[in-house]
Amino acid sequence: MTDFGEILRNIGEFGLFQKITLIALCFPNFVQTFLFASFVFIQSDPDRHCNTDWILSAAPNLTSEEQLNLTVPREEDGTFSKCEMFVPVSWDIDTIREYRLNETTGCQDGWVYGNMLYKATIVTDFDLVCGQASLVEVIQAMFMAGVLVGSLVFGPFAESFGRKRATQIPAVLLSVFTVTTALCPNVYLYLVSLFLVGFGAGGYRVNSIILSTEWIGMSKRSWGACVTQLFSAIGECVLAGMIYGIRNWRLAQLITAVPLAVLIIYIWFIPESARWLLSRGRKEEAKQLIVKAAAINKHPVSESLLDKVVNHIHQGRNMQNFGLSIFVTQLLYGVFEVPSVLLSMWLLEILGRKILFIATLLIGGVSSILILATNRERHDNIQETDIHTDETGNNWTRKGTN
């Protein structure tokens, strides 16, 4: 019996083919951290005062200090108010100076910002201060909601339509809406656009890791996740330098879109997962990709080995291999699940959720380790002595080496 892992051992578990695929898929993670720039590198409460240029129509030559003294009330500590102004009047400047203004209101014509660490942020561009300050937290939640929904949507999507397609579509969404986010004229369009950026980012990150690791052998499988994190970590370092030099969130977003534009060009040439193709019965497509990978890795694979893998995958998906009727097998699934649910209800009442949750995780973890150990032992035994039947119907035994 042969599985897909043996194919990878023959064509190379982490050869040139896998390395190119992994780097190509991980590269966008280098710039994905830049997507956080617009709502991380901000001054949430910048120095500001209401825009009171209305008074300049009465006295164009007022100094900034005079203008503030006449139009903006002071707080108890003597500083000018950040969120209030005096109600505009149609008086001449001498009357304003003589009688002064007393009635206050919220800022009507925006704000004037000073002592800024950055040239432009979403706070200053969209005036997310005073009554609108809470939108900053909404923006962060909107992005993370997009990531969550993208992960949930494109996970099942990948099972039905393939890892490649589930990586390409998020890549396009990510690229397009990174640009639109930078061009949004108001905060509400920005919220929608940022959600879609998160939607694409969540879908891409999950499926790019899956697609790359399904081509990597077990001995090097951890490289898939680790290289992804490495690219992200380096990206975070570069991001700090970029924001330090640019300090303009719109420009940072547009710069981020440049490498993503390159992504949507080469993403169409990324190979599909041969493992997924085999699970879907698309044998010829899987064979072609395996042969291509073997050629790039300079490890040719025999046609007989390919046929064994295809047959093994087909048999593994056949429920009748349990030795029972498919109807009986389905019935047993339900029969075993009923007492497990009832037992869980009883244990929840006795032990509580915390203890039962921890116990479930421990049992699941130990069971997984035991399954791996059992499968490994069985695999070794199969490699040592494998019985086959030749075309004449005679049995013969092949002694293998590990």
PyMOL commands that set and color helices and strands:
alter all, ss='L'
color gray80, all
select helices_A, chain A and resi 4-11+16-40+53-57+64-71+93-99+122-126+130-132+135-161+163-183+187-213+218-220+222-246+249-269+274-279+283-297+303-316+319-322+326-351+353-384
alter helices_A, ss='H'
color red, helices_A
select strands_A, chain A and resi 47-50+84-86+104-106+111-114+385-389+395-399
alter strands_A, ss='S'
color yellow, strands_A
deselect
rebuild
show_as cartoon
